[in-house]
Amino acid sequence: QVQLVESGGGLVQAGGSLRLSCAASGRSFTIKSGGWYRQAPGKQRELVASIRSDGNLNYVDSVKGRFTISRDNAKSTIFLQMNSLKPEDTAVYYCNGWIVEGLTTANYWGQGTQVTVSS
């Protein structure tokens, strides 16, 4: 069983930066692809950024040019660097990963980390 644990959330003023980390732990696994989602109160969860095994990156339009997703395969960690934060970025951010364990691939979610941007 693989676990994804997020960290790095917090309270920041508009225009500030935060770096989220998603560390995967378990036995004999490989992160095939991963992404960051967010869910604001009263809104549906949305995909913010994703990174594939071939390095392909995708971002929702509202964060392009401000957020950067990256991964450190040696540390089994996915990052989300968030710059020029806006109040509308306030949400719970969730890490998601497609994890290969032996012959199977399964989808995992982290527990979420709160990001609050004050105006």
Solvent accessible surface area in square Angstrom, and as a share of the most:
residue,aa,sasa,rsa
1,Q,176,0.78
2,V,4,0.02
3,Q,118,0.52
4,L,11,0.05
5,V,78,0.45
6,E,8,0.03
7,S,60,0.39
8,G,36,0.34
9,G,29,0.28
10,G,30,0.29
11,L,133,0.66
12,V,26,0.15
13,Q,139,0.62
14,A,50,0.39
15,G,57,0.55
16,G,22,0.21
17,S,57,0.37
18,L,33,0.16
19,R,131,0.48
20,L,0,0.00
21,S,27,0.17
22,C,2,0.01
23,A,46,0.36
24,A,11,0.09
25,S,58,0.37
26,G,43,0.41
27,R,215,0.78
28,S,103,0.67
29,F,42,0.17
30,T,85,0.49
31,I,15,0.08
32,K,103,0.44
33,S,24,0.15
34,G,7,0.06
35,G,2,0.02
36,W,0,0.00
37,Y,55,0.21
38,R,18,0.07
39,Q,64,0.28
40,A,22,0.17
41,P,122,0.77
42,G,92,0.89
43,K,140,0.59
44,Q,163,0.72
45,R,94,0.34
46,E,64,0.29
47,L,76,0.38
48,V,1,0.00
49,A,1,0.00
50,S,22,0.14
51,I,10,0.05
52,R,118,0.43
53,S,81,0.52
54,D,98,0.51
55,G,43,0.41
56,N,62,0.32
57,L,76,0.38
58,N,77,0.39
59,Y,51,0.19
60,V,44,0.25
61,D,111,0.58
62,S,62,0.40
63,V,0,0.00
64,K,116,0.49
65,G,87,0.84
66,R,30,0.11
67,F,6,0.02
68,T,69,0.40
69,I,2,0.01
70,S,46,0.30
71,R,56,0.21
72,D,44,0.23
73,N,108,0.55
74,A,102,0.79
75,K,143,0.61
76,S,26,0.17
77,T,12,0.07
78,I,3,0.02
79,F,28,0.12
80,L,0,0.00
81,Q,54,0.24
82,M,0,0.00
83,N,60,0.31
84,S,58,0.37
85,L,2,0.01
86,K,83,0.35
87,P,55,0.35
88,E,122,0.55
89,D,0,0.00
90,T,36,0.21
91,A,2,0.01
92,V,42,0.24
93,Y,0,0.00
94,Y,37,0.14
95,C,0,0.00
96,N,10,0.05
97,G,1,0.01
98,W,116,0.41
99,I,0,0.00
100,V,46,0.26
101,E,40,0.18
102,G,64,0.61
103,L,188,0.94
104,T,85,0.49
105,T,65,0.38
106,A,36,0.28
107,N,54,0.27
108,Y,32,0.12
109,W,108,0.38
110,G,9,0.09
111,Q,116,0.52
112,G,13,0.12
113,T,19,0.11
114,Q,89,0.39
115,V,0,0.00
116,T,47,0.28
117,V,7,0.04
118,S,42,0.27
119,S,132,0.85
